Amino acid sequence: MEDEVDRLVAAWRRERPDLDVEPLAVLSRVSRLARHLDRARRLAFAEHQLEPWEFDVLTALRRAGNPYQLSPGQLLTQTLVTSGTMTNRIDRLTQKGLVERLPDPSDRRGVLVRLTDEGRDRADQALAGLLDQERAILAELSRAQRGELAGLLRQLTAPFDNIPG
């Protein structure tokens, strides 16, 4: 079975036989898959009236476990955005009734961001929709192939995930 990347690689081999274009065979597919995944994610989130960034914040809180709260600093670490961006996101989610700010009992100047019941429900529903989309994307692979692929991708991404700062 030939795909668009096979045609792209063949064209570069023909046009630039002096270059080793083998990385394109893997990474162009990863890039194309990322675009398809991004579309699937946006569709799953839109069905629940969420933007991708809203899903990221809500699910970070949901994964924290009961009482579903984190400090803004913890949210920064998990979502990899700036402090100003996070403040804006918390403000917007608060206005939508999906999170609430509470005083931090261990720090008089600090606050905690807590998921509301509505926020938890929307996060749970959007996650279920996302998983349906992702299962469809992976449907052509057996369980063993999915495990093998996950291991190979982990090997590629781990060095990036473990870069300090």
C-alpha positions as CSV (number, residue, x, y, z in Angstrom):
1,M,0.0,0.0,0.0
2,E,1.5,3.3,-1.1
3,D,0.8,6.6,0.5
4,E,1.5,10.3,0.0
5,V,4.8,10.1,1.9
6,D,6.0,7.2,-0.3
7,R,5.5,9.5,-3.3
8,L,7.2,12.4,-1.6
9,V,10.2,10.3,-0.6
10,A,10.5,8.9,-4.1
11,A,10.4,12.3,-5.7
12,W,13.2,13.6,-3.4
13,R,15.2,10.5,-4.1
14,R,14.9,11.2,-7.8
15,E,15.6,14.9,-7.5
16,R,18.3,14.7,-4.8
17,P,20.0,11.3,-5.0
18,D,22.9,12.8,-3.1
19,L,20.8,13.1,0.1
20,D,19.7,10.4,2.5
21,V,15.9,11.2,2.7
22,E,15.1,8.2,4.9
23,P,14.1,10.4,7.9
24,L,11.2,11.7,5.8
25,A,9.7,8.2,5.5
26,V,9.1,8.3,9.3
27,L,8.8,11.9,10.4
28,S,6.7,13.1,7.5
29,R,4.2,10.4,8.5
30,V,4.4,11.5,12.2
31,S,3.8,15.1,11.0
32,R,0.8,14.1,8.9
33,L,-0.6,12.0,11.7
34,A,-0.3,14.9,14.1
35,R,-2.4,17.1,11.8
36,H,-5.1,14.4,11.6
37,L,-5.0,14.0,15.3
38,D,-5.3,17.7,15.8
39,R,-8.4,17.7,13.6
40,A,-9.9,14.8,15.5
41,R,-9.2,16.5,18.9
42,R,-10.8,19.8,17.8
43,L,-13.9,17.9,16.6
44,A,-14.1,15.9,19.9
45,F,-13.7,19.1,22.0
46,A,-16.1,21.2,19.8
47,E,-18.9,18.7,20.4
48,H,-18.6,19.6,24.1
49,Q,-18.1,23.4,23.5
50,L,-14.5,23.3,24.5
51,E,-11.3,24.7,22.9
52,P,-8.2,22.5,23.0
53,W,-6.6,24.8,25.7
54,E,-9.7,24.5,27.8
55,F,-9.6,20.8,27.6
56,D,-5.9,20.8,28.6
57,V,-6.6,22.9,31.8
58,L,-9.8,21.0,32.7
59,T,-8.2,17.6,32.3
60,A,-5.1,18.6,34.3
61,L,-7.4,19.4,37.2
62,R,-9.5,16.2,36.6
63,R,-6.3,14.1,36.7
64,A,-5.4,15.6,40.0
65,G,-8.1,13.6,41.7
66,N,-10.7,14.7,44.2
67,P,-11.0,17.6,45.1
68,Y,-9.8,18.3,41.5
69,Q,-7.7,21.4,42.4
70,L,-4.2,22.6,41.6
71,S,-2.3,25.8,42.2
72,P,-1.8,28.0,39.1
73,G,1.9,27.1,39.3
74,Q,1.1,23.4,39.1
75,L,-1.2,24.1,36.1
76,L,1.7,26.0,34.4
77,T,3.9,23.0,34.8
78,Q,1.4,20.6,33.3
79,T,0.2,22.8,30.4
80,L,3.5,24.5,29.5
81,V,2.2,28.0,29.1
82,T,3.3,31.3,30.6
83,S,2.0,32.7,33.8
84,G,0.1,35.5,32.0
85,T,-1.5,33.0,29.6
86,M,-2.6,30.8,32.5
87,T,-4.1,33.7,34.4
88,N,-6.1,34.6,31.3
89,R,-7.2,31.0,30.9
90,I,-8.3,30.6,34.5
91,D,-10.2,33.9,34.2
92,R,-12.1,32.7,31.1
93,L,-12.8,29.2,32.5
94,T,-14.1,30.9,35.7
95,Q,-16.4,33.1,33.7
96,K,-17.8,30.0,32.0
97,G,-18.4,28.3,35.4
98,L,-16.0,25.5,34.7
99,V,-13.5,26.3,37.4
100,E,-13.4,28.4,40.6
101,R,-10.7,30.1,42.5
102,L,-10.3,29.4,46.2
103,P,-8.0,30.7,48.8
104,D,-5.0,28.3,49.4
105,P,-5.2,27.2,53.1
106,S,-1.5,26.7,53.2
107,D,-0.5,30.1,51.7
108,R,-2.5,33.2,52.6
109,R,-1.5,34.9,49.4
110,G,-2.0,31.9,47.2
111,V,-5.1,30.5,45.4
112,L,-6.2,27.1,44.2
113,V,-8.0,26.5,41.0
114,R,-10.8,23.9,41.4
115,L,-12.9,22.2,38.8
116,T,-16.6,22.8,39.2
117,D,-19.1,20.0,38.7
118,E,-19.9,21.4,35.3
119,G,-16.2,21.5,34.5
120,R,-15.7,17.9,35.6
121,D,-18.7,16.7,33.5
122,R,-17.5,18.6,30.4
123,A,-13.9,17.2,30.8
124,D,-15.2,13.7,31.3
125,Q,-17.5,13.9,28.2
126,A,-14.8,15.5,26.0
127,L,-12.3,12.8,27.1
128,A,-14.7,10.1,26.1
129,G,-15.3,11.8,22.7
130,L,-11.5,12.1,22.2
131,L,-10.9,8.5,23.0
132,D,-13.5,7.5,20.4
133,Q,-11.8,9.6,17.8
134,E,-8.4,8.2,18.7
135,R,-9.6,4.6,18.7
136,A,-10.8,5.2,15.1
137,I,-7.4,6.5,14.1
138,L,-5.7,3.4,15.5
139,A,-8.3,0.9,14.3
140,E,-6.0,-0.5,11.6
141,L,-3.4,-1.6,14.2
142,S,-3.6,-4.7,16.4
143,R,-3.2,-4.3,20.1
144,A,0.4,-5.6,19.8
145,Q,1.1,-3.2,17.0
146,R,-0.3,-0.3,19.1
147,G,2.0,-1.3,22.0
148,E,5.0,-1.6,19.7
149,L,4.3,1.8,18.2
150,A,3.8,3.4,21.6
151,G,7.2,2.0,22.7
152,L,8.9,3.3,19.6
153,L,7.4,6.8,19.9
154,R,8.3,6.9,23.6
155,Q,11.9,6.2,22.6
156,L,11.8,9.1,20.2
157,T,10.0,11.6,22.5
158,A,11.5,10.8,25.9
159,P,14.7,12.9,25.3
160,F,12.5,15.9,24.5
161,D,10.2,15.4,27.5
162,N,13.2,15.1,29.8
163,I,14.9,18.4,28.9
164,P,15.2,20.6,32.0
165,G,13.3,23.9,31.9
